[in-house]
Amino acid sequence: MASTENTSISLMRLAQVSAKTGIARSTIYKLMAEGKFPKSVKVTAKSVAFPSNQIDQWIASRIAGATA
């Protein structure tokens, strides 16, 4: 049985991701295309979002890389 964390995962829209990371929309899409940013997931036929845990992990990896 897989262990679960107490952290809840939510879906973040692009504007929320941009605000949280401080990265512009166009740069987020560029980094996604380069495989350097978490991919969005399809929510409906016309909308996508980003899993919050993946965004948090990406931010943590940037911080760890800056302090290493």
QUILINWO-V258335 format. One record per pair of residues at least 4 apart in sequence whose C-alpha atoms are under 7 Angstrom apart, sorted by the first residue. I is the first residue (numbers start at 1). J is the second residue. D is the distance in Angstrom with one decimal. If there is no record, write none. Layout:
I;J;D
I;J;D
//
This chain:
9;51;6.6
9;52;5.7
9;53;5.9
10;51;5.9
10;52;5.3
11;49;5.6
11;50;5.4
11;51;4.7
11;52;5.7
12;16;5.9
12;17;6.3
12;49;5.3
12;50;5.0
12;51;6.2
12;52;6.0
13;17;6.4
13;49;4.7
13;50;6.4
14;18;6.0
14;49;6.5
15;19;6.1
16;20;6.1
17;21;6.0
18;22;5.5
18;23;5.1
18;24;5.8
18;25;6.3
23;27;6.4
23;28;6.5
24;28;6.3
25;29;6.5
26;30;6.2
27;31;6.0
28;32;6.1
29;33;6.2
30;34;6.4
31;35;6.2
31;36;5.0
31;37;5.3
32;36;5.7
32;37;4.7
32;38;6.4
32;39;6.0
38;54;6.3
38;55;6.8
40;48;6.0
40;49;5.4
40;50;4.7
41;48;5.4
41;49;5.5
41;50;6.1
42;47;6.2
42;48;4.4
42;49;6.6
43;47;5.6
43;48;5.1
43;49;6.5
44;48;7.0
51;55;6.7
52;56;6.1
53;57;6.1
54;58;6.1
55;59;6.2
56;60;6.1
57;61;6.1
58;62;6.4
59;63;6.4
60;64;6.1
61;65;6.0
62;66;6.2
63;67;6.3
64;68;6.1
//
